[in-house]
Amino acid sequence: MNEIRKVPVAVIAALAVQTVGGLIWAGGAAARIATLEERVGEQRLVAERLARLEEQSLATRAAVERVERRLEGAE
């Protein structure tokens, strides 16, 4: 039992450094993902507004065409 395998200090230090590096990398990746999710959310709102504007322009165009037809018929 006296000959318990001793792990060299260098191996423990290397594992600690790698673990810290992995945690820092994971934190950075999480921040980038959060930023991308925020941008996608903003783009979704813009896409909804654009769709509403397109529908409004179609309705406006139809109204203008009706007015033009009435004016042409009145002449």
Distance bins in CASP14 RR format, pairs under 12 A and 6 or more apart:
PFRMAT RR
TARGET T0000
AUTHOR 0000-0000-0000
RMODE 2
METHOD distances of the structure
MODEL  1
5 11 0 0 0 0 0 1 0 0 0 0 0
6 12 0 0 0 0 0 1 0 0 0 0 0
7 13 0 0 0 0 0 1 0 0 0 0 0
7 14 0 0 0 0 0 1 0 0 0 0 0
7 15 0 0 0 0 1 0 0 0 0 0 0
7 16 0 0 0 0 0 1 0 0 0 0 0
8 14 0 0 0 0 1 0 0 0 0 0 0
8 15 0 0 0 0 0 1 0 0 0 0 0
9 15 0 0 0 0 0 1 0 0 0 0 0
9 16 0 0 0 0 0 1 0 0 0 0 0
10 16 0 0 0 0 0 1 0 0 0 0 0
10 17 0 0 0 0 0 1 0 0 0 0 0
11 17 0 0 0 0 0 1 0 0 0 0 0
11 18 0 0 0 0 0 1 0 0 0 0 0
12 18 0 0 0 0 0 1 0 0 0 0 0
12 19 0 0 0 0 0 1 0 0 0 0 0
13 19 0 0 0 0 0 1 0 0 0 0 0
13 20 0 0 0 0 0 1 0 0 0 0 0
14 20 0 0 0 0 0 1 0 0 0 0 0
14 21 0 0 0 0 0 1 0 0 0 0 0
15 21 0 0 0 0 0 1 0 0 0 0 0
15 22 0 0 0 0 0 1 0 0 0 0 0
16 22 0 0 0 0 0 1 0 0 0 0 0
16 23 0 0 0 0 0 1 0 0 0 0 0
17 23 0 0 0 0 0 1 0 0 0 0 0
17 24 0 0 0 0 0 1 0 0 0 0 0
18 24 0 0 0 0 0 1 0 0 0 0 0
18 25 0 0 0 0 0 1 0 0 0 0 0
19 25 0 0 0 0 0 1 0 0 0 0 0
19 26 0 0 0 0 0 1 0 0 0 0 0
20 26 0 0 0 0 0 1 0 0 0 0 0
20 27 0 0 0 0 0 1 0 0 0 0 0
21 27 0 0 0 0 1 0 0 0 0 0 0
21 28 0 0 0 0 0 1 0 0 0 0 0
21 29 0 0 0 0 0 1 0 0 0 0 0
22 28 0 0 0 0 1 0 0 0 0 0 0
22 29 0 0 0 0 1 0 0 0 0 0 0
22 30 0 0 0 0 0 1 0 0 0 0 0
23 29 0 0 0 0 0 1 0 0 0 0 0
23 30 0 0 0 0 0 1 0 0 0 0 0
24 30 0 0 0 0 0 1 0 0 0 0 0
24 31 0 0 0 0 0 1 0 0 0 0 0
25 31 0 0 0 0 0 1 0 0 0 0 0
25 32 0 0 0 0 0 1 0 0 0 0 0
26 32 0 0 0 0 0 1 0 0 0 0 0
26 33 0 0 0 0 0 1 0 0 0 0 0
27 33 0 0 0 0 1 0 0 0 0 0 0
27 34 0 0 0 0 1 0 0 0 0 0 0
28 34 0 0 0 0 1 0 0 0 0 0 0
28 35 0 0 0 0 1 0 0 0 0 0 0
29 35 0 0 0 0 0 1 0 0 0 0 0
29 36 0 0 0 0 0 1 0 0 0 0 0
30 36 0 0 0 0 0 1 0 0 0 0 0
30 37 0 0 0 0 0 1 0 0 0 0 0
31 37 0 0 0 0 0 1 0 0 0 0 0
31 38 0 0 0 0 0 1 0 0 0 0 0
32 38 0 0 0 0 0 1 0 0 0 0 0
32 39 0 0 0 0 0 1 0 0 0 0 0
33 39 0 0 0 0 0 1 0 0 0 0 0
33 40 0 0 0 0 0 1 0 0 0 0 0
34 40 0 0 0 0 0 1 0 0 0 0 0
34 41 0 0 0 0 0 1 0 0 0 0 0
35 41 0 0 0 0 0 1 0 0 0 0 0
35 42 0 0 0 0 0 1 0 0 0 0 0
36 42 0 0 0 0 0 1 0 0 0 0 0
36 43 0 0 0 0 0 1 0 0 0 0 0
37 43 0 0 0 0 0 1 0 0 0 0 0
37 44 0 0 0 0 0 1 0 0 0 0 0
38 44 0 0 0 0 0 1 0 0 0 0 0
38 45 0 0 0 0 0 1 0 0 0 0 0
39 45 0 0 0 0 0 1 0 0 0 0 0
39 46 0 0 0 0 0 1 0 0 0 0 0
40 46 0 0 0 0 0 1 0 0 0 0 0
40 47 0 0 0 0 0 1 0 0 0 0 0
41 47 0 0 0 0 1 0 0 0 0 0 0
41 48 0 0 0 0 0 1 0 0 0 0 0
42 48 0 0 0 0 0 1 0 0 0 0 0
42 49 0 0 0 0 0 1 0 0 0 0 0
43 49 0 0 0 0 0 1 0 0 0 0 0
43 50 0 0 0 0 0 1 0 0 0 0 0
44 50 0 0 0 0 0 1 0 0 0 0 0
44 51 0 0 0 0 0 1 0 0 0 0 0
45 51 0 0 0 0 0 1 0 0 0 0 0
45 52 0 0 0 0 0 1 0 0 0 0 0
46 52 0 0 0 0 0 1 0 0 0 0 0
46 53 0 0 0 0 0 1 0 0 0 0 0
47 53 0 0 0 0 0 1 0 0 0 0 0
47 54 0 0 0 0 0 1 0 0 0 0 0
48 54 0 0 0 0 0 1 0 0 0 0 0
48 55 0 0 0 0 0 1 0 0 0 0 0
49 55 0 0 0 0 0 1 0 0 0 0 0
49 56 0 0 0 0 0 1 0 0 0 0 0
50 56 0 0 0 0 0 1 0 0 0 0 0
50 57 0 0 0 0 0 1 0 0 0 0 0
51 57 0 0 0 0 0 1 0 0 0 0 0
51 58 0 0 0 0 0 1 0 0 0 0 0
52 58 0 0 0 0 0 1 0 0 0 0 0
52 59 0 0 0 0 0 1 0 0 0 0 0
53 59 0 0 0 0 0 1 0 0 0 0 0
53 60 0 0 0 0 0 1 0 0 0 0 0
54 60 0 0 0 0 0 1 0 0 0 0 0
54 61 0 0 0 0 0 1 0 0 0 0 0
55 61 0 0 0 0 0 1 0 0 0 0 0
55 62 0 0 0 0 0 1 0 0 0 0 0
56 62 0 0 0 0 0 1 0 0 0 0 0
56 63 0 0 0 0 0 1 0 0 0 0 0
57 63 0 0 0 0 0 1 0 0 0 0 0
57 64 0 0 0 0 0 1 0 0 0 0 0
58 64 0 0 0 0 0 1 0 0 0 0 0
58 65 0 0 0 0 0 1 0 0 0 0 0
59 65 0 0 0 0 0 1 0 0 0 0 0
59 66 0 0 0 0 0 1 0 0 0 0 0
60 66 0 0 0 0 0 1 0 0 0 0 0
60 67 0 0 0 0 0 1 0 0 0 0 0
61 67 0 0 0 0 0 1 0 0 0 0 0
61 68 0 0 0 0 0 1 0 0 0 0 0
62 68 0 0 0 0 0 1 0 0 0 0 0
62 69 0 0 0 0 0 1 0 0 0 0 0
63 69 0 0 0 0 0 1 0 0 0 0 0
63 70 0 0 0 0 0 1 0 0 0 0 0
64 70 0 0 0 0 0 1 0 0 0 0 0
64 71 0 0 0 0 0 1 0 0 0 0 0
65 71 0 0 0 0 0 1 0 0 0 0 0
65 72 0 0 0 0 0 1 0 0 0 0 0
66 72 0 0 0 0 0 1 0 0 0 0 0
66 73 0 0 0 0 0 1 0 0 0 0 0
67 73 0 0 0 0 0 1 0 0 0 0 0
67 74 0 0 0 0 0 1 0 0 0 0 0
68 74 0 0 0 0 0 1 0 0 0 0 0
68 75 0 0 0 0 0 1 0 0 0 0 0
69 75 0 0 0 0 0 1 0 0 0 0 0
END
